[in-house]
Amino acid sequence: MKLLKFSKCPVCKSPNFKAAKSGYKNMYSEQISQEYKIEEYQLIRLLKNVQCINCGLIYKKQWFSEKTSNIIFNKIVPVHPKGWDIKAKKFNLNYFKKKLVLLRLLVEKNKKLEINKTNRELISIADSLTVKDKNEKKVKNKLIVSIKRKEFKKIVFYLNKIKDCFSSPEEFKRFRGFNSASLREHTQTIIGKLENLSEIGCPLWGNLNVMSKKNIQCSFIKGRSSQFWGYKCKKNNSICHNQLNKKIVKYDKIPQFKKKIDYLGAYLYLDHVIDPVNFIKKIFKFSNSLGIILERSSTGVPVQHFTGWNINSIKYVAHKFNKNIDFSFSPIKKTGKDFYLIY
């Protein structure tokens, strides 16, 4: 495992920083630590988070080299689980119950790795439940806590109280993704009607298939293999890029044209990029506006993310490119994510 060292902020180049909240254990820290034979807690400590005093960006003092990142995205975790879960038939009560039975058996046999994987899957399903009121939200939270603690009687108790919430997954959560009419409408109230748009990263969870059916010119950018999944991201012998409508134009990298497109969506992508300013510079040579979705960094930036962003660091970048910023889209905020529109 080769790491790069960063003495300055990757956005504003300031050398001044302060300590930031540590990352946390997840599937990526587990599998990367296994691959490189390092204790999980040591890996997290090695990839230390700091926060730039000047622009507010959280970044890692050490981060994976391009070669190591390629191994992570194409060997260690070659399939992007959140993307494929949009198409998977996992969000239903029967599947949840089957996984719960499996978890109980794994606990009895003390199979740690399988326990962690199944536990995470159950939590992700529970987290995607759509609740109607404060009472259901309270029950949902108690269900998630019970799953984490593997308290099976309590899991069954709370599950029975909230089983009607399996009708559809919550918007902007794992089993729903970012195909959102409300997000598209909000964007168009700010920048005007979209005649063409593009997305970079995951082809499975965005708006391209829906919008291409509305006679809107759509394109998809695969991104670099060291920054995101895609080149070996397969299910049932089908690569994720092939899930897009055939009339959607595909690019291997961010193109440049004399006439720019209206909008590009980069969803859960920017925090993988080592040189974010240069990345955004290329986007603005291709698109007049950029919509960014990111997980909130206040809970700690995990090992698979190089950076953690907030309104101050986004404002810094927007100002650098003489762009405006909109941060007012509220529906996504309750899911622990933020939408930034730079235009």
Salt bridges, closest charged atoms under 4 A:
GLU30 OE2 - ARG120 NH2 3.34
GLU35 OE2 - LYS75 NZ 3.07
GLU66 OE2 - ARG224 NH2 2.85
ASP85 OD1 - LYS90 NZ 3.29
ASP85 OD2 - ARG174 NE 2.58
GLU121 OE2 - LYS90 NZ 3.40
GLU121 OE1 - LYS99 NZ 3.50
ASP127 OD1 - LYS173 NZ 3.19
GLU136 OE2 - LYS132 NZ 2.80
GLU151 OE1 - LYS154 NZ 3.79
GLU170 OE1 - LYS140 NZ 3.18
GLU170 OE1 - LYS173 NZ 3.43
ASP252 OD1 - LYS222 NZ 3.32
ASP271 OD1 - HIS272 NE2 3.75
ASP271 OD2 - HIS305 ND1 3.50
GLU295 OE2 - LYS82 NZ 2.88
ASP326 OD2 - HIS186 NE2 2.66
ASP338 OD2 - ARG296 NE 3.09
